[in-house]
Each structure stands twice: as structure tokens, then as C-alpha cells.
Amino acid sequence: MTIKEKEQEIIDAFGILEDWIDKYAYLIELGNELSPMDEAYKTNENLITGCQSNVWLHTEFRDGLVYFTAESDAIITKGIIALLIRVFSEEKPEDILKADIEFIDTLGLKQHLSPTRSNGLLSMLKQIKMYALAYQEKFLNS
């Protein structure tokens, strides 16, 4: 499934929810569905800066694809990182880098988050793109 297809799947899932109370509940549900992160990966190196809550993001690069695992100590934030992982995990670095990430604006996610959570969302996206860039550079230079 392409990034665009994953984004559309998320847009469709949120589209059937009637109000933002239901959408927040869905975000919480997505966060609760995240597999627990190995405690060994909850390090300062994997901690995303710019988030009000603690968010750890771990990556692995296998067979040309980037795999993400994440954890957060805040339920809404955990749902947000779960969404991002759903879209970007198991993708090629170049596909992650060129992705428009339209689903965030389509959902109105930034507008319905507090300013600190919205900044955190941008920090999470930036970190995902930075990992993709690092893997792409490593892949191209090897």
C-alpha cells in the first residue's frame, strides 16, 4: 500500500466520525493499539525534541524500507504518533521524503490540537523525515 493509499484510509476512517470528541476517542484507540516499545529504545537519543510530552521514535532500516516504532506518555500524542507510523512505516526513504502529508490538513488535525500538540506533531513529522533522509543518504552512498 502506498503512502497516498494509507493517507486515504485514515481520511476515510476519520470521515465517518461525526465530531471531534469521536475523533479524539479514535486517536486514543489508535495509540492504545501501538505495540509496546522495548524499554531499551526509550533513550534520550530516541526522544523527539519539540514535544510537550515524551515521545520516543525508534527506526530500523531493512531491505530498503524504514520501520518505525514509537511510544508516548500522553494518550492523544500516542495516537498522533500511531497515525504517523501507520503512514510512514515500511516505506522507502525517498517515498517518505517526497510525501505531501495531505491527510493532516484534510483532517483538520493541526487546527483541533492545542498549539503545543500541533508543534509536537510538526516535530514528529520532522524527525520522521530526518530519519528518512539519513537512510537515503546512507543507501545512496553505499
N, C-alpha and C positions, 0 to 999 in steps of 0.2 A: 504494500500500500504506500502510495506517495505521501509526501508531506501535505500537499493540497487535499488529498482524499481524507487524510487524518483530520485536517482542519475542518473540512466539510462535515465529517462525522460528529465532531464536537459542536459545531454550529447547529446541526440538526438536533442533537441531544438537548442543548440549551433552549432551542426554539420551541420545544413542546412544553417547556416550563412557563407557567403563567406570570410569575412575578419574581422579584429579586430575593424574596425570602426563600422561595423554592430553589432558586439558582445557587444561593449560598449553601443551602442544605445539600445540593448536589455536589458542590465543591468540597464540602466536608466529607461526603461519602467517597469521593474520588481520593481524597487524602487518606482516608481510613483503609482504602484498598491497596495503598502502596505497600509493597513488601518491606518488612523492617530492614533498615540498613545495618550492615555489620558494624559493630561498635568500633572496630579498627579503622573505619573510614570517617568517623566523626572526629576529624582533626582540624586544627586551625588552617591547615593548607586547603582543606575542602570546604571551609566556611565561606559563604558568599558575603562579601562586604557590601554595605549599602542597604541591607535588610534590617528592619527593626527587630524581627525575630531571628532566631538562629536557623539557618538553612545550610545544610551540608549537601554538596553535589560531588559525586564521585563518577569518574569516567573510566571506561576501558575501550581500547581500540582493537577489534578483532576482525579479520577478513575484510578489511576496508570499510568497516562500519563503526560508528561511535555508539557505545552503550552507556546509558546514564542510570544511576541510582541516586536517590535523594531521601532526605529526612528533614523535618522541621519540628520545632517545639510548639508551633502555633497551628491551630486546626485549619483556618482559612488559607494561610500561607502554604501549608502542606498540600491542600487541594490545588493551589495555583501551580506549585512545582510538579504535582502529579499530571496536570494538564500539559505542561511543557514537556515533560518526559514522554508522555503519550505521543506527542507530535514529533519530537526530535530523536528519540532513542531508536537505535537500529537503522540509522541513516548514514549516508556518505557525508564526509565533512563538507564537500563542495555544495551538496544539496541543502545542508543546514545554513551555510553562509549565504546562499542566494535566495533563501526563503523570505517571502514578504511578511509573513506572520500576520495575515489579514484577520484571522479569527478573533484576535484580541479586540480590535476596533469594531468588528462586526457584532461581537457580543456586548460591546459597551463595557468591557471589564474594567478598563482604567477609570472610566467615569463613575463606576459604582464601588470602587475601592477607596479607602482613606488615602490621603496623599502619601503617607508613609508606606502603605502596602503597594500603592502604584509605583513608587520609587523602587521598592523591593522587587516588583515584577520586572521592571526595566533592568535592574541589577542581575536578576536571574537570567534574563534573555542575553544580556551582555556576556555573562560568564559562559553560557552555552555556546555562543558564537566564538568566544575566545578559545575554548577547548577545540572547537571545530577547526579554527584557523591554525592552531598549533599542530593538530593531527594532519591537516592538509599539508602544511609546510614540511613536516617530518616525512610524510608519504611521498611528496614530490621530490624531496632531496635524498631519498634512499634508493 
